[in-house]
Amino acid sequence: MFPADPRAVPGARLVPSATAAELLDGGFGSLPVDRVVLELMGRAKHVRRIQVVNGLVPGQLTAALAGEDVGTVVRADRPRAESCSGPRFPRPRPGAFPVLSAIVTDRFRLVPAAYVLLLRDGPEGAEVLLQLRAGTGFMDGFWASAAAGHVEDGESVQRAAVREAAEELGIVVDPADLRPLTTLHRTQATGLPVDERVDFFFTCRRWSGEPRAVEDDKSEGVGWFPLAGLPEPVVPHERQVLGWLAGDAPVPAVAAFGFDVEGVRPTLDR
């Protein structure tokens, strides 16, 4: 792990070890593991450290599994002070703690996410329910789709959309009431695999229950807004989709965001 992309910042140095709290609070633009993993490490009984290595570097996975200090070791808590009798941490036996490979293949991958845009009719036309992000570490202070999140392993994008609506808004959505809106191929142009995305947007006009912000630690509340009068600021790629939805032209079935006019991801030195 590096505090910045070493290709763009020549002085960036490998972080050999850190606590989960340091990574959560350290201002990293992105992390090779989900934030929830780092948060759970503080309460875990058995997993007290993980090791993050680059699987594309020959020999690193083998060395990590043999207990060698390669890559970045993430600890659940701060280490004790070093003593003169030995190193800060004893060398673990092979297989003593999990090894996470940040990149295990050179095949290009996209991170999928599902978005549910709840719509209703209002005095100024169609209204959309948005949620003000807070405490997530990404786009906090921005308005965003009231229900959205990653597609989990083993579930369809429709199931993910229904699950996110229940988890974030406390409502029940029938998959049959989801209307596909657009699929957005998106890049944040950081060069990191975690920042290459494919977003599936659905609209929904029928559900059971009263939408509310269920995850208080990740939201400052929800609100209904006319599509023609959105609040500021809105997460940029979501504003793009909402702008299409508010317009008269058909919403594109498939679109791209973050690429240049030729459909190429900008490089870090542009």
Contacts in CASP RR format, 6 or more apart in sequence:
PFRMAT RR
TARGET T0000
AUTHOR 0000-0000-0000
METHOD contacts of the structure
MODEL  1
MFPADPRAVPGARLVPSATAAELLDGGFGSLPVDRVVLELMGRAKHVRRI
QVVNGLVPGQLTAALAGEDVGTVVRADRPRAESCSGPRFPRPRPGAFPVL
SAIVTDRFRLVPAAYVLLLRDGPEGAEVLLQLRAGTGFMDGFWASAAAGH
VEDGESVQRAAVREAAEELGIVVDPADLRPLTTLHRTQATGLPVDERVDF
FFTCRRWSGEPRAVEDDKSEGVGWFPLAGLPEPVVPHERQVLGWLAGDAP
VPAVAAFGFDVEGVRPTLDR
1 14 0 8 1.000
1 15 0 8 1.000
1 18 0 8 1.000
1 23 0 8 1.000
1 28 0 8 1.000
1 31 0 8 1.000
1 32 0 8 1.000
1 52 0 8 1.000
1 71 0 8 1.000
1 72 0 8 1.000
1 102 0 8 1.000
2 12 0 8 1.000
2 13 0 8 1.000
2 14 0 8 1.000
2 15 0 8 1.000
3 12 0 8 1.000
3 13 0 8 1.000
3 15 0 8 1.000
3 28 0 8 1.000
4 12 0 8 1.000
5 12 0 8 1.000
5 190 0 8 1.000
5 191 0 8 1.000
5 192 0 8 1.000
5 268 0 8 1.000
6 12 0 8 1.000
7 268 0 8 1.000
8 268 0 8 1.000
8 269 0 8 1.000
14 71 0 8 1.000
14 72 0 8 1.000
15 72 0 8 1.000
16 69 0 8 1.000
16 71 0 8 1.000
16 72 0 8 1.000
16 73 0 8 1.000
17 72 0 8 1.000
17 73 0 8 1.000
17 74 0 8 1.000
17 75 0 8 1.000
18 72 0 8 1.000
18 73 0 8 1.000
18 74 0 8 1.000
18 75 0 8 1.000
19 74 0 8 1.000
19 75 0 8 1.000
19 76 0 8 1.000
19 77 0 8 1.000
19 78 0 8 1.000
20 38 0 8 1.000
20 39 0 8 1.000
20 41 0 8 1.000
20 42 0 8 1.000
20 74 0 8 1.000
20 75 0 8 1.000
20 76 0 8 1.000
20 77 0 8 1.000
21 38 0 8 1.000
21 77 0 8 1.000
21 78 0 8 1.000
23 31 0 8 1.000
23 38 0 8 1.000
23 74 0 8 1.000
24 35 0 8 1.000
24 38 0 8 1.000
24 39 0 8 1.000
29 190 0 8 1.000
30 190 0 8 1.000
30 192 0 8 1.000
30 194 0 8 1.000
30 195 0 8 1.000
31 38 0 8 1.000
31 194 0 8 1.000
32 52 0 8 1.000
32 100 0 8 1.000
32 102 0 8 1.000
32 194 0 8 1.000
33 50 0 8 1.000
33 52 0 8 1.000
33 74 0 8 1.000
33 100 0 8 1.000
35 136 0 8 1.000
35 137 0 8 1.000
37 50 0 8 1.000
38 74 0 8 1.000
41 47 0 8 1.000
41 48 0 8 1.000
41 50 0 8 1.000
41 74 0 8 1.000
41 76 0 8 1.000
42 76 0 8 1.000
42 77 0 8 1.000
44 76 0 8 1.000
47 76 0 8 1.000
47 97 0 8 1.000
47 98 0 8 1.000
48 75 0 8 1.000
48 76 0 8 1.000
48 77 0 8 1.000
48 97 0 8 1.000
49 73 0 8 1.000
49 74 0 8 1.000
49 75 0 8 1.000
49 76 0 8 1.000
49 97 0 8 1.000
50 73 0 8 1.000
50 74 0 8 1.000
50 97 0 8 1.000
50 98 0 8 1.000
50 99 0 8 1.000
50 100 0 8 1.000
51 64 0 8 1.000
51 70 0 8 1.000
51 71 0 8 1.000
51 72 0 8 1.000
51 73 0 8 1.000
51 74 0 8 1.000
51 97 0 8 1.000
51 98 0 8 1.000
51 99 0 8 1.000
51 100 0 8 1.000
52 71 0 8 1.000
52 72 0 8 1.000
52 74 0 8 1.000
52 100 0 8 1.000
52 101 0 8 1.000
52 102 0 8 1.000
53 60 0 8 1.000
53 61 0 8 1.000
53 63 0 8 1.000
53 64 0 8 1.000
53 70 0 8 1.000
53 71 0 8 1.000
53 72 0 8 1.000
53 99 0 8 1.000
53 100 0 8 1.000
53 101 0 8 1.000
53 102 0 8 1.000
54 60 0 8 1.000
54 71 0 8 1.000
54 101 0 8 1.000
54 102 0 8 1.000
54 103 0 8 1.000
55 61 0 8 1.000
55 101 0 8 1.000
55 102 0 8 1.000
55 103 0 8 1.000
55 104 0 8 1.000
56 103 0 8 1.000
56 106 0 8 1.000
60 70 0 8 1.000
60 71 0 8 1.000
61 99 0 8 1.000
61 101 0 8 1.000
63 70 0 8 1.000
64 70 0 8 1.000
64 71 0 8 1.000
64 99 0 8 1.000
65 94 0 8 1.000
65 95 0 8 1.000
65 99 0 8 1.000
66 94 0 8 1.000
67 91 0 8 1.000
67 92 0 8 1.000
67 93 0 8 1.000
67 94 0 8 1.000
67 95 0 8 1.000
67 96 0 8 1.000
69 91 0 8 1.000
73 89 0 8 1.000
79 88 0 8 1.000
79 89 0 8 1.000
80 88 0 8 1.000
82 88 0 8 1.000
102 193 0 8 1.000
103 193 0 8 1.000
108 196 0 8 1.000
109 193 0 8 1.000
109 196 0 8 1.000
110 185 0 8 1.000
110 196 0 8 1.000
110 197 0 8 1.000
110 198 0 8 1.000
111 150 0 8 1.000
111 193 0 8 1.000
111 194 0 8 1.000
111 196 0 8 1.000
111 197 0 8 1.000
111 198 0 8 1.000
112 150 0 8 1.000
112 151 0 8 1.000
112 157 0 8 1.000
112 160 0 8 1.000
112 197 0 8 1.000
112 198 0 8 1.000
112 199 0 8 1.000
112 200 0 8 1.000
113 148 0 8 1.000
113 149 0 8 1.000
113 150 0 8 1.000
113 151 0 8 1.000
113 160 0 8 1.000
113 197 0 8 1.000
113 198 0 8 1.000
113 199 0 8 1.000
113 200 0 8 1.000
114 148 0 8 1.000
114 149 0 8 1.000
114 151 0 8 1.000
114 157 0 8 1.000
114 158 0 8 1.000
114 160 0 8 1.000
114 161 0 8 1.000
114 164 0 8 1.000
114 199 0 8 1.000
114 200 0 8 1.000
114 202 0 8 1.000
115 145 0 8 1.000
115 147 0 8 1.000
115 148 0 8 1.000
115 149 0 8 1.000
115 161 0 8 1.000
115 199 0 8 1.000
115 200 0 8 1.000
115 201 0 8 1.000
115 202 0 8 1.000
115 238 0 8 1.000
115 241 0 8 1.000
116 145 0 8 1.000
116 146 0 8 1.000
116 147 0 8 1.000
116 148 0 8 1.000
116 161 0 8 1.000
116 164 0 8 1.000
116 165 0 8 1.000
116 173 0 8 1.000
116 178 0 8 1.000
116 202 0 8 1.000
116 203 0 8 1.000
116 204 0 8 1.000
117 128 0 8 1.000
117 129 0 8 1.000
117 145 0 8 1.000
117 146 0 8 1.000
117 181 0 8 1.000
117 201 0 8 1.000
117 202 0 8 1.000
117 203 0 8 1.000
117 204 0 8 1.000
117 241 0 8 1.000
117 242 0 8 1.000
117 245 0 8 1.000
118 128 0 8 1.000
118 129 0 8 1.000
118 146 0 8 1.000
118 147 0 8 1.000
118 165 0 8 1.000
118 169 0 8 1.000
118 203 0 8 1.000
118 204 0 8 1.000
118 205 0 8 1.000
118 207 0 8 1.000
118 211 0 8 1.000
119 126 0 8 1.000
119 127 0 8 1.000
119 128 0 8 1.000
119 129 0 8 1.000
119 203 0 8 1.000
119 204 0 8 1.000
119 205 0 8 1.000
120 126 0 8 1.000
120 127 0 8 1.000
120 129 0 8 1.000
120 205 0 8 1.000
120 224 0 8 1.000
121 127 0 8 1.000
122 226 0 8 1.000
124 226 0 8 1.000
124 228 0 8 1.000
124 229 0 8 1.000
125 226 0 8 1.000
125 227 0 8 1.000
125 228 0 8 1.000
126 226 0 8 1.000
126 227 0 8 1.000
126 245 0 8 1.000
126 246 0 8 1.000
127 224 0 8 1.000
127 225 0 8 1.000
127 226 0 8 1.000
127 227 0 8 1.000
128 224 0 8 1.000
128 225 0 8 1.000
128 227 0 8 1.000
128 230 0 8 1.000
128 242 0 8 1.000
128 245 0 8 1.000
129 146 0 8 1.000
129 169 0 8 1.000
129 211 0 8 1.000
129 222 0 8 1.000
129 223 0 8 1.000
129 224 0 8 1.000
130 143 0 8 1.000
130 144 0 8 1.000
130 145 0 8 1.000
130 146 0 8 1.000
130 222 0 8 1.000
130 223 0 8 1.000
130 224 0 8 1.000
130 225 0 8 1.000
130 230 0 8 1.000
130 231 0 8 1.000
130 234 0 8 1.000
131 143 0 8 1.000
131 144 0 8 1.000
131 145 0 8 1.000
131 146 0 8 1.000
131 147 0 8 1.000
131 168 0 8 1.000
131 213 0 8 1.000
131 219 0 8 1.000
131 221 0 8 1.000
131 222 0 8 1.000
131 223 0 8 1.000
132 141 0 8 1.000
132 142 0 8 1.000
132 143 0 8 1.000
132 144 0 8 1.000
132 219 0 8 1.000
132 220 0 8 1.000
132 221 0 8 1.000
132 222 0 8 1.000
133 139 0 8 1.000
133 140 0 8 1.000
133 141 0 8 1.000
133 142 0 8 1.000
133 143 0 8 1.000
133 144 0 8 1.000
133 218 0 8 1.000
133 219 0 8 1.000
133 220 0 8 1.000
133 235 0 8 1.000
134 140 0 8 1.000
134 141 0 8 1.000
134 218 0 8 1.000
134 219 0 8 1.000
134 220 0 8 1.000
135 217 0 8 1.000
135 218 0 8 1.000
136 218 0 8 1.000
139 235 0 8 1.000
141 220 0 8 1.000
141 233 0 8 1.000
142 233 0 8 1.000
142 234 0 8 1.000
142 235 0 8 1.000
143 225 0 8 1.000
143 230 0 8 1.000
143 231 0 8 1.000
143 232 0 8 1.000
143 233 0 8 1.000
143 234 0 8 1.000
143 235 0 8 1.000
144 234 0 8 1.000
144 235 0 8 1.000
144 238 0 8 1.000
145 201 0 8 1.000
145 238 0 8 1.000
146 168 0 8 1.000
146 169 0 8 1.000
146 211 0 8 1.000
146 222 0 8 1.000
146 223 0 8 1.000
147 161 0 8 1.000
147 164 0 8 1.000
147 165 0 8 1.000
147 167 0 8 1.000
147 168 0 8 1.000
147 169 0 8 1.000
148 164 0 8 1.000
148 168 0 8 1.000
149 160 0 8 1.000
149 164 0 8 1.000
150 160 0 8 1.000
151 157 0 8 1.000
151 160 0 8 1.000
151 200 0 8 1.000
152 160 0 8 1.000
152 163 0 8 1.000
155 163 0 8 1.000
157 200 0 8 1.000
158 175 0 8 1.000
158 178 0 8 1.000
158 202 0 8 1.000
159 175 0 8 1.000
161 173 0 8 1.000
161 175 0 8 1.000
161 178 0 8 1.000
161 200 0 8 1.000
161 202 0 8 1.000
162 173 0 8 1.000
162 174 0 8 1.000
162 175 0 8 1.000
162 178 0 8 1.000
165 171 0 8 1.000
165 172 0 8 1.000
165 173 0 8 1.000
165 204 0 8 1.000
165 207 0 8 1.000
166 172 0 8 1.000
166 173 0 8 1.000
167 214 0 8 1.000
167 215 0 8 1.000
168 213 0 8 1.000
168 214 0 8 1.000
168 215 0 8 1.000
168 219 0 8 1.000
169 211 0 8 1.000
169 212 0 8 1.000
169 213 0 8 1.000
169 214 0 8 1.000
169 222 0 8 1.000
170 209 0 8 1.000
170 211 0 8 1.000
170 212 0 8 1.000
170 214 0 8 1.000
171 207 0 8 1.000
171 208 0 8 1.000
171 209 0 8 1.000
171 210 0 8 1.000
171 211 0 8 1.000
172 207 0 8 1.000
172 208 0 8 1.000
172 209 0 8 1.000
173 204 0 8 1.000
173 207 0 8 1.000
173 208 0 8 1.000
174 206 0 8 1.000
174 207 0 8 1.000
177 204 0 8 1.000
177 205 0 8 1.000
177 206 0 8 1.000
177 207 0 8 1.000
178 202 0 8 1.000
178 203 0 8 1.000
178 204 0 8 1.000
179 202 0 8 1.000
179 203 0 8 1.000
179 204 0 8 1.000
179 205 0 8 1.000
180 200 0 8 1.000
180 201 0 8 1.000
180 202 0 8 1.000
181 201 0 8 1.000
181 202 0 8 1.000
181 203 0 8 1.000
181 241 0 8 1.000
181 245 0 8 1.000
181 251 0 8 1.000
182 201 0 8 1.000
182 241 0 8 1.000
182 244 0 8 1.000
182 251 0 8 1.000
182 252 0 8 1.000
182 253 0 8 1.000
182 254 0 8 1.000
182 255 0 8 1.000
183 198 0 8 1.000
183 199 0 8 1.000
183 200 0 8 1.000
183 201 0 8 1.000
183 253 0 8 1.000
183 254 0 8 1.000
183 255 0 8 1.000
184 197 0 8 1.000
184 198 0 8 1.000
184 199 0 8 1.000
184 201 0 8 1.000
184 237 0 8 1.000
184 240 0 8 1.000
184 241 0 8 1.000
184 255 0 8 1.000
184 256 0 8 1.000
184 257 0 8 1.000
185 197 0 8 1.000
185 198 0 8 1.000
185 254 0 8 1.000
185 255 0 8 1.000
185 256 0 8 1.000
185 257 0 8 1.000
185 259 0 8 1.000
186 196 0 8 1.000
186 197 0 8 1.000
186 198 0 8 1.000
186 199 0 8 1.000
186 237 0 8 1.000
186 256 0 8 1.000
186 257 0 8 1.000
186 258 0 8 1.000
187 195 0 8 1.000
187 196 0 8 1.000
187 197 0 8 1.000
187 257 0 8 1.000
187 258 0 8 1.000
187 259 0 8 1.000
187 265 0 8 1.000
188 195 0 8 1.000
188 196 0 8 1.000
188 197 0 8 1.000
188 258 0 8 1.000
189 195 0 8 1.000
189 258 0 8 1.000
189 265 0 8 1.000
189 266 0 8 1.000
189 267 0 8 1.000
189 268 0 8 1.000
190 268 0 8 1.000
191 265 0 8 1.000
191 268 0 8 1.000
199 237 0 8 1.000
201 241 0 8 1.000
203 245 0 8 1.000
211 222 0 8 1.000
212 222 0 8 1.000
213 219 0 8 1.000
213 220 0 8 1.000
213 221 0 8 1.000
213 222 0 8 1.000
225 231 0 8 1.000
227 242 0 8 1.000
227 243 0 8 1.000
227 245 0 8 1.000
227 246 0 8 1.000
228 246 0 8 1.000
230 239 0 8 1.000
230 242 0 8 1.000
234 242 0 8 1.000
236 257 0 8 1.000
237 257 0 8 1.000
237 258 0 8 1.000
240 255 0 8 1.000
240 257 0 8 1.000
241 251 0 8 1.000
244 251 0 8 1.000
244 252 0 8 1.000
244 255 0 8 1.000
245 251 0 8 1.000
256 263 0 8 1.000
258 265 0 8 1.000
258 266 0 8 1.000
259 265 0 8 1.000
259 266 0 8 1.000
260 266 0 8 1.000
END
